[in-house]
Amino acid sequence: MDKYITIKEISEKYKDYAVKMRRTFHQIPEIRHQEYNTSKIIKQQLTDMSIDWYEYAGTGVMGIIKSNNPGKVIALRADMDALEVQENVNLDYKSKTNGLMHACGHDGHMAMLLTAARMLIETKHEFNGTIKLIFQPAEEGGNGAHKMIEEGVMKDVEGIFGIHLWPDLNTGKVSAESGPRLASADFFDIDIKGFSGHGSMPHKCIDSVVVGSAIVNNIQALVSREINPLDPVVITIGTFQSGTRNNIIASDAKLTGTTRTFSNELRQQIPSMMERVIKSTVQAHKAEAVLKYYFGSPPVINDIHLSHIAQNAIVNILGEEGIANVEKTMGGEDFSEYTKEAPGAMMLVGTRNDAKFENYPLHHGSFQIDEDSLIIGACLYMKCALDFLK
């Protein structure tokens, strides 16, 4: 019996389990580094499967499935944390915590990986080697992947697969192209110091609002006039805070923002480019400013060989019509931290079904997923692991 039929037959047994686990996690959203109940459930599920597990990064968990014979080591990763988003949809399994929601699909990611674990246990006799099941906390800006890696979760790993549920794709479609998929995600603060005074006498002051506005405009010229237009870059000012009253010229201002690129080389150059523009701008206005720059996650760049394995798995499970091509996106994902340690590939699994619900983007309070996508993701985790170990 070929592997395709085997996976399909096994998956039929676990469709309901995948949905049940996703809904369980959806009701108990926990933000970065506070995934205590989530972690407890994962550990209990792994224990029920007789899978050894270990704690990492506070609330992170790694389960290990070992075959009876030695072989390669593959890792499968899911993230655990929720977002500070108020859920707008009244579901039977709606978030029980006001102001918190699984609005980025991480509840589904965990459910898919646990389901894949159950299926892999059943096929343990069919592979040689080791499968690491990584349940990572704090993907949403908490350096969760970095902390897991620091504590040794990637030791001996020779490849890693990840999945992100994707509302821009219909259910039954999956993207797994090689090359750049998601951008780096770095962040910065700019603290501006001017000189306060009465709003009627600006000539006696240094207006931090004017200085900040000039910095916003001048930084954008880096993207439009200094960086090669063939190298996509985003520099976004997300917040601009200044002033206390309508007739007082503000002495201080604070800008915060993010930068995105697919080029690791350009990523390293951006801070010095920004520093130069900021320095010259504040000098022209007789003000002062300090740039604080924080490197977050690097770009996600799918390995050619692992992407090939993933695309073959898509065809095996869904047929040729399951392959989707998705343009790379400026969104960030710290799955990229793992790919600094071993070759990796992230798959984007479609969750859109206009016949079931109105589609909303990631991080929206009305975000939903077609739960038929869960067993697809679980099968992909399983098939990719088995094929890599072959």
C-alpha positions in Angstrom: 0.0 0.0 0.0 1.6 3.3 -1.0 2.3 6.1 1.5 -0.4 8.4 0.2 -3.2 5.9 1.0 -1.7 5.2 4.4 -1.6 8.8 5.4 -5.1 9.4 4.1 -6.5 6.4 6.0 -4.8 7.4 9.2 -5.8 11.0 8.9 -9.5 10.0 8.8 -9.2 8.8 12.4 -7.8 12.1 13.7 -9.9 14.8 12.0 -12.1 15.3 15.0 -9.1 15.2 17.3 -7.4 18.1 15.4 -10.6 20.2 15.6 -11.1 19.4 19.3 -7.5 20.4 20.2 -7.7 23.6 18.1 -10.9 24.7 19.9 -9.4 23.8 23.3 -6.4 26.1 22.6 -8.6 28.8 21.1 -10.6 29.2 24.3 -7.5 29.7 26.5 -5.3 32.3 24.6 -2.1 33.2 26.5 0.4 35.9 25.4 4.1 35.5 24.9 6.0 33.8 27.8 2.7 33.3 29.7 1.5 30.1 27.9 1.3 28.1 31.1 -2.1 26.4 30.6 -1.3 25.9 26.9 2.0 24.2 27.8 0.3 22.0 30.4 -2.2 20.7 27.8 0.6 20.0 25.3 2.6 18.0 27.9 -0.5 16.0 28.9 -1.3 15.2 25.3 2.3 14.0 24.6 2.3 12.0 27.8 -0.9 10.3 26.7 0.9 9.3 23.5 3.9 8.0 25.4 6.1 10.6 23.8 9.0 11.9 26.0 8.9 15.7 26.3 11.2 18.3 27.7 10.7 21.9 28.8 12.5 24.9 27.1 12.3 28.6 27.4 10.0 28.6 30.3 6.8 27.5 28.7 8.1 25.8 25.5 7.9 22.1 25.0 9.8 19.6 22.8 8.6 16.1 22.3 10.8 13.4 20.7 9.7 10.4 18.6 12.5 8.0 18.0 12.3 5.0 15.7 13.9 1.7 16.7 16.8 2.3 14.3 19.1 5.3 14.1 18.9 7.8 11.3 18.6 11.5 10.6 17.0 14.1 12.9 14.1 16.3 11.6 12.2 18.9 13.6 8.6 20.1 13.2 7.7 23.4 14.7 4.5 25.0 15.9 4.1 28.3 17.9 1.9 28.7 21.0 1.2 32.4 21.9 -1.9 34.4 21.3 -2.4 38.2 20.7 -3.8 41.2 22.6 -6.9 41.2 20.3 -10.5 41.3 21.3 -12.5 38.5 19.6 -15.5 39.8 17.7 -17.1 36.5 16.6 -19.5 34.6 18.9 -18.5 31.0 18.6 -19.1 28.1 21.0 -15.4 28.0 21.6 -14.8 31.7 21.8 -11.9 33.0 23.8 -12.6 33.0 27.5 -10.1 35.8 28.2 -11.3 39.3 27.5 -8.8 41.2 25.2 -6.9 38.1 24.2 -7.4 35.9 21.1 -5.7 33.4 18.9 -5.9 35.7 15.9 -2.8 34.4 14.0 -3.6 30.7 13.8 -1.3 29.4 16.5 -4.1 27.4 18.0 -4.3 25.6 14.7 -0.6 25.2 14.5 -0.4 23.4 17.8 -3.4 21.2 17.0 -1.9 20.2 13.6 1.4 19.2 15.2 -0.2 17.2 18.0 -2.4 15.4 15.4 0.7 14.7 13.3 2.4 13.3 16.4 -0.5 10.8 16.9 -0.2 9.7 13.2 3.6 9.4 13.4 3.4 7.2 16.4 1.2 4.8 14.3 3.8 4.8 11.5 6.9 4.6 13.8 7.9 1.3 12.1 8.1 3.0 8.7 11.0 5.4 9.4 14.5 5.4 10.8 15.7 8.4 12.8 14.3 11.0 15.2 11.5 13.5 14.9 11.5 16.5 17.3 8.2 18.2 17.9 8.9 21.8 18.8 6.1 23.8 20.5 7.5 27.3 20.8 6.3 30.2 23.0 6.5 33.9 22.2 6.6 34.1 18.4 4.8 37.4 18.6 7.8 39.6 19.4 9.1 37.7 22.4 12.2 36.0 20.9 10.8 32.6 21.6 12.6 30.8 18.9 15.9 32.4 19.9 15.4 31.3 23.5 14.5 27.7 22.5 17.7 27.5 20.3 19.9 29.0 23.1 18.7 26.1 25.3 19.6 23.5 22.8 16.4 22.5 21.0 18.1 22.4 17.6 21.0 20.1 18.8 21.7 17.5 16.0 18.7 18.7 13.9 19.4 18.4 10.2 16.3 20.0 8.8 13.1 21.7 10.1 9.6 22.2 8.7 7.0 24.8 9.8 3.5 25.7 8.9 1.5 28.9 9.0 -2.2 28.9 8.4 -2.9 31.5 5.6 -6.3 33.2 5.1 -5.3 34.6 1.7 -5.4 31.0 0.3 -8.5 28.8 -0.1 -8.6 25.6 1.9 -6.9 22.8 -0.1 -4.2 25.1 -1.4 -0.7 25.2 0.0 2.4 27.3 -0.8 5.9 26.0 -0.2 8.1 27.8 -2.7 11.9 28.0 -2.2 13.7 31.2 -1.6 12.6 34.3 0.4 9.1 33.9 1.9 8.8 36.4 4.8 10.9 39.4 5.6 13.1 40.3 8.5 11.3 42.1 11.3 13.5 44.7 13.1 12.3 47.6 15.3 13.6 51.0 16.4 12.9 53.9 18.8 13.9 57.5 18.0 14.0 59.9 21.0 14.1 63.6 20.0 15.1 66.4 22.3 14.1 70.0 21.5 13.3 73.0 23.6 9.9 73.9 24.9 8.1 77.2 25.0 4.9 79.1 24.3 3.1 78.2 21.1 3.0 81.9 20.1 6.8 82.3 20.2 8.2 79.4 18.1 11.4 81.4 17.4 12.4 80.9 21.0 11.9 77.2 20.9 13.1 74.0 19.1 9.9 72.2 18.1 10.3 68.5 18.5 7.1 67.9 16.5 8.6 69.7 13.5 11.9 67.8 13.9 10.1 64.5 14.2 8.0 65.2 11.1 11.1 66.0 9.1 12.7 62.7 10.3 9.6 60.8 9.1 9.8 62.3 5.7 13.6 62.1 5.3 13.8 58.4 6.3 11.3 57.6 3.6 13.8 59.0 1.1 16.1 56.2 2.0 13.7 53.7 0.5 12.7 55.7 -2.5 16.0 57.3 -3.4 19.0 55.4 -1.8 18.1 51.8 -1.8 17.9 49.8 -5.0 14.2 49.5 -6.0 14.8 45.9 -6.9 15.5 45.2 -3.2 12.2 45.5 -1.4 12.4 47.5 1.9 9.8 48.9 4.2 10.6 51.5 6.9 7.4 52.3 8.9 6.9 54.8 11.7 4.2 53.2 13.8 3.9 55.8 16.6 4.7 59.5 17.0 4.2 60.7 20.6 4.8 64.4 21.5 3.3 67.4 23.3 1.1 68.0 26.3 -1.1 71.0 25.3 -2.3 72.9 22.2 -0.4 76.1 23.0 2.9 74.6 24.2 5.7 73.7 21.8 6.8 70.2 22.7 10.3 69.7 23.9 10.4 66.0 23.4 9.1 63.5 20.9 9.4 59.7 20.5 9.0 57.8 17.2 8.8 54.0 17.1 8.8 51.8 14.0 9.8 48.7 12.1 12.0 47.8 9.1 11.5 44.9 6.8 13.7 43.4 4.0 14.5 40.1 2.4 18.3 40.9 2.2 20.4 40.0 5.1 23.2 42.2 3.8 20.9 45.2 3.4 19.4 44.5 6.8 22.8 45.1 8.4 23.2 48.4 6.6 19.8 50.0 7.4 20.7 51.2 11.0 23.7 53.2 9.9 21.7 54.7 7.0 19.0 55.8 9.4 21.5 57.1 11.9 23.1 59.3 9.2 19.7 60.8 8.1 18.5 61.3 11.7 21.7 63.0 12.7 21.8 65.4 9.8 18.1 66.2 10.2 18.3 67.1 13.9 21.4 69.2 13.3 19.6 71.2 10.7 16.9 72.0 13.3 19.4 72.5 16.2 17.9 69.5 18.1 19.2 66.2 19.4 18.1 62.6 18.8 19.1 59.1 19.7 18.3 56.0 17.6 17.9 52.7 19.4 17.7 49.8 16.9 16.7 46.3 17.8 17.3 43.3 15.5 14.4 40.9 15.6 13.9 37.9 13.4 15.8 37.6 10.0 14.0 36.8 6.8 12.5 33.4 6.2 14.3 31.8 3.3 13.1 28.4 2.3 15.8 25.8 1.5 15.5 24.4 -2.1 15.7 20.7 -1.0 13.2 21.0 1.8 10.8 23.0 -0.3 11.0 20.2 -2.9 10.1 17.7 -0.2 7.2 19.9 0.9 5.9 20.4 -2.6 6.0 16.7 -3.3 4.0 16.2 0.0 1.4 18.7 -1.1 0.9 16.8 -4.4 0.8 13.5 -2.6 -1.9 14.6 -0.2 -3.9 17.1 -2.3 -2.9 16.4 -5.9 -1.3 18.9 -8.3 -4.2 21.3 -7.8 -3.1 21.7 -4.2 0.0 23.6 -5.2 -0.3 27.4 -4.8 2.1 30.2 -5.6 2.1 33.0 -3.1 4.2 36.2 -3.5 6.6 36.7 -0.6 5.3 38.9 2.1 6.8 41.7 4.3 5.4 39.9 7.4 7.9 38.5 9.8 8.2 35.1 11.5 10.9 33.9 13.9 10.9 30.5 12.2 13.8 32.1 10.5 15.9 31.7 13.7 15.8 27.9 13.3 16.9 28.1 9.6 20.1 29.7 10.8 20.9 26.4 12.5 19.6 23.9 9.9 17.9 24.0 6.4 14.2 24.7 6.7 11.0 25.3 4.9 7.8 27.0 5.9 4.5 26.0 4.3 1.5 28.4 4.0 -1.7 26.3 4.4 -4.9 27.9 3.1 -7.8 28.4 5.5 -10.2 30.5 3.4 -13.7 29.3 2.8 -16.1 32.0 1.7 -19.1 29.5 1.8 -18.6 29.1 5.6 -17.7 32.6 6.9 -16.5 36.1 5.8 -12.8 36.1 5.4 -10.7 38.4 7.6 -6.9 38.9 7.8 -4.5 37.7 10.4 -4.5 39.7 13.6 -8.1 40.8 13.1 -10.7 40.3 15.8 -13.0 38.5 13.4 -10.3 36.2 12.0 -11.5 32.6 11.5 -10.1 29.4 9.9 -11.8 26.7 8.0 -11.1 23.8 10.3 -10.9 21.4 7.3 -7.4 22.9 6.9 -6.2 21.3 10.1 -6.0 17.7 9.0 -4.2 18.9 5.8 -1.5 20.6 7.8 -1.2 17.5 10.1 -0.7 15.3 7.0 1.9 17.7 5.6 3.9 17.7 8.8 3.8 13.9 8.8 4.6 13.4 5.1 7.5 15.9 5.1 9.0 14.3 8.2 8.8 10.8 6.7 10.2 11.8 3.3 13.1 13.7 4.9 14.0 10.7 7.0 14.0 8.5 3.9 
